Amino acid sequence: MGSPHDIDPRAFDDPRNRYPSDEEFYASGRPAHPVLPEDRPRGGGGTAPVKHRGTWATVGFVACIILLILVGIALFP
């Protein structure tokens, strides 16, 4: 045996040792018309602008966390 990945020469006639070529393997699961529509079209088209949360929500969230920490320090010194 040339390499550990070769087929044993004694098993060449075994029908289980029939391996498809790359073309056969990759063509087996393809539909008749493999062209798919693009799921994320590029360019053109009017799209609505992305709406973000306001910065006030972030500032309020951070202020609440800082206030919670300060209250915790004041009540449990």
C-alpha positions, 0 to 999 in steps of 0.5 A: 500500500502506497499510503494509508488513505489508498484503497487496499488493492485486494478490495478493488472489485468491491462495489462499496469502493466506488467513489464519485468524481468531484463533478458527480459529487457536487452536481448531485444536490443541485437543482435544475436551475442553480441560479438563485435571486440575490438575497441582498441586492446591491445599489439602487432602490429607495430604502427607509433610513435606519432608526436608532434609539435616541442618545437620551435613552443611553444617557438615562440608562448609564445615569441609572446605573451610576445612581444605583451604584452610588446608592448602594455605596451610601446605604452599605458602607 
